[in-house]
Amino acid sequence: MSITVTQLAAFAAVARHGSVQAAADELRVTQPSVSAAVAGLSRSIGAPLLERDGRGVRLTASGRAFAEYAETALGLIEQGRLAAAEAAGSGAGRVRVIAVATAAEFLMPALLVAYRAAEPRATVLLEVGNRRQVVEALRRRRADVGIGGRAPGPDLVAHRLVDNDLVIVSSGPADLRNATWLLREQGSGTRATLEAYLDQHAVVPRELLTLGSNGAIRQALVLGLGVTLISRHAVAEELRSGALRVLDAPGTPLHRPFHVLVPRSPAPRPAAVRLATFLRSRAARAALAG
């Protein structure tokens, strides 16, 4: 069986986009090139990975089973390439970080400024995602370091970064049982915690409204659109100004510290280890306090 990186990349792109043309656009190749690569991969595996779906394509059962392995293999190959470049001494190394939205917006800027001062030759690429995306990127080796909640399994190592309290806020007094509750998108850790909180306290909201970002939720809250469970970090400015207030709600605040997350195996590259170590240092704590 002979499988090439080109074949894996073509199939993974089709799996992500659900379209051969979109995969070709991402990879900057022709549509026939993508189709030929996936067909060759199917022959090597011995099972069809795609099937016709109207005018488009969809993954077969074999394709769905293979997709995660393809993404992980590509991530590991990229990790290996970067590790080899570091070993050859061609730079201080590039580190890919993925952080949940609140941490990316309110913690990472100060941390990255401090890290650049300590490691001026380092290159850090920051991606923002929800909890599910953070975990997936780390498991598939598309990221070196993650910032999010506690580790969901033994394959990821978690080190506490900073406290994170979730509180219920609104622009004024509110009846929690008759309020409109604002939620983040599916896959968000804060949304999952909010849904669990409502269930635990037998709150059946009058209305649930999903908004896709902390920024959109903050604006809706200030306009008096409803209430939500949110990190103090995300609404610190609005709480200081009085635009929002913390409601006295049973069971709150909820303590959900942010953690530095790294894959357990294979061992992180030296550049990733340096960044993960810095994030747990006194210098990082001082940057956050400042």
N, C-alpha and C positions, 0 to 999 in steps of 0.2 A: 504494500500500500504506500503510495507516494502522495503526500499532501503538501502543498506549497502555502507560503504566507499569503500570496496573491489570492489563492482560492479561499482561504479562511477570511481574509478581509472582505472579499466580495460577498460571501455568504453572510457574514456578520452584518454588513451594511444593509443587505436585503432584509434580514431578520429584524433589524431596528426600524426600518422605514416601511416595510411591507410593500415595497415597490422596487423593481429592477431599475427603472429610470431614476428614481431618487437615489438609489445606491450608486449608480453611475455618476450622477451629479456630485455626490459627496466625494467619490474617489477620483473624479476628474478623468474618467475614461469613458469609452463608448458603451452603450447598452449591450451590444453583442458580446463585448469583452466580459462584462459581468455575467451574462448568461452562460458563456462558454466556461468561465471559471467555476461557476456553481455546478454546471453539468459534469465537469471533470472531478470536482469534489464528490459528487454523488456516486460517480463510478468508483472512485477510490474507496469510499465507505461501503459501497455495495447496497445502497438504499436511496430512493429518491428523497430529496430534501425540500423540493418545491413542487407545487401542483397548480394548475390553472384555476383561477377563480374569476369567472367572467372575463373581463379584459385584462385583469391583473393576475397576480400570483399570491399564494399563501403558503405557509410552512406546512409540510406534512407532519404526521406524528413523529417521524424520524427527525425531521428538521427541527421541531420544537425541542426534542430531546437533546439534539446536538448543539443547539444555539449557545447555551451557557458555556459549554466546553470550548467552543470556538472563541467566544469573547475572552475567556480566561487564558486560553493559549496565546492569543494576541497580546494580552496584557503582560503575560510572563515574558514573551519574546521582547517586548519593548523594555521591560524591567532589565532583562539580561543585556540588551544593547546599551542602556544607560550605565549599568554596572561595569561593563567592559570599558566604556569611555572614561568612567571615573578611574578605573584601575590603570588606564593608560596615561592618566594625568592630564587629560584634555579639559580642564576646567574644574570648578568647585562642585559641579553637579546641578542638575535640575530636579526640583521636587514638585510633584503635583499634589495639591491639597484640595480636598472637597469638604465643605463645611455646611451645616444646616444654616438656614437663612438668618436667624437671629445672631448666631455666632459670627457669620461672615460679615454682617452689617455692623455689628456693635463691638466685636472683640478683635477680629482679624486685622483691621487697619492699624491699630496701635501695635499689635504683636508683630506685624510684618515690618513696620518702620523700625522697631527695636531689633528685629532679626537682621535686617539689612545693615544696620550699624555694626552688629557683631560679626556678620558674614557678608562683607560687601561684594564678594564675587558670586554669591549664590543667586540662583534664579528660582523664584517660586511662582508657580501658576496656580491661581485660586479659582475654583469652580464652586458654584452655589447649588445646593440640592436639598430636597427634603430628607427625612431620616432614611426612608427606603432607598433613595438614590445614593446616599452616602455609603450605606452598607453594601449595596450592589457594586459600586465603583471600587471599593476596597477589596471585596471578594473576587472580583474579576480582574484585579490588578490594574485598573484604569487610573487609580490614584495611589499615592504612597502613604499619605497621612490624612486622616479624617478628623473632623471636629463635630461631635454630636453627643447623644446620650450614652448610657452605659452600653457595653458590648452585648449584642444579642446572642452570642454563642462563643464557644471556645476557640474558634478560628481567628478571632480578633482580640487583641490585647488592648485594654483600656487603662489610661492613667488620668486621674482627676485633674481637671484644668482650673475650673472656677465654679463657685456656687451659681445656681440659677433657680430662682423662685418663680413659680407660676401663680399668678393672682387673677382674680376676676375683676374686670374694670368696666367702667362706662363713663359717660359724660355727666351723669347725675344719678340720683336715687333710682333704683330699678327693682321691680318684682321679678325675681329670677324665674319664677314659674310662668310668667306671662310675657316674658321679654323675647325679642328676636335675638337668637344666638348666632354669632358670626364665627365661621369655621374656616380653617385653612384647607388646602386641597387634600385629596386622598393621598396617603403615603406620608403625610406630615406626622411627626411624633406628637406635636402639640394637639393636632386634631384627634389622634387616637386617645390621648390623655383626657381631652375634653369630653369625648364620647363616653369614656369610662366613668368620668366624674358624674355626668348627667344620669347614667344608669345606676351608679352606686347610690345617688341621693334621690332617686325616683323623680327626677325632673323631666317632664315631658314638654319641651319648648313649644310655644305657640307657632314659631317659625324658625327654620334653620336656613341660613344664608351662607353659601360658600364663596369665599374671596381668595384669590390666588397668592397673596403676599402679605407680609406684615404691614407694609406701607399702605396697602388698600384697606386693611382692617383698621389701622390707626385713623385714617381719614374718615372711615365710616363711623367709628366710635366718637370722634370729635363732633361729627355732625348729628350725633344722637340717634344713630340708626339701630343700635342694639347694645349687647354686652358680649364679652368673650373672656376666655381663659387665655392668658398670654404671659410671656416672660417679662419680668420687671425691666430687664435690659432693653426690651423693644419699645417700651413706653416711658422710659425714664424722663425724657424731656417733657412729655405731656403731663406726667405726674408732678414734676417740679413747677411747671407753669400753671397748674390747676385746671388745664383743659380736660383732664381725665382724673378720675378718683378710683381708689381701690375699694371695692365693696366688701363688707363684712359677711363672708359666706362660709358656711360650715365646711370644715376640712381643708381650708386654705390658710396660708399658702401651701402649695405643693412643691417639695424640694426635688428638683431634677437637675443635678449638676451637669455641666458640660465636661466631656472627656476628650482626651487625645486618643485616637484610635489608630492602630497599625495592624496589618496582617501578621499572624503568628509565623507563618511559613509560606515561602522561603524567607529567610532573614531579610529585613529591610536593608536597602543599600546604605552606604555610609552617609550620603547626603541627606537621606530621609531620617536616619538616626540622629544626625546633628540637629535637624529642625525639631524632631519630636523631643529631644533632650532639652533644647532651648525652651520649648513651650512649657516645660515643667520647672523652669529655673526661677531664681529670684529676680533676674532681669525681666522675665516675662511678667511676673506678678507686679513688679514695679511699673511696667508699661501699662498694665491694666488699671492699676490704682491711679496712675496719672491721668 
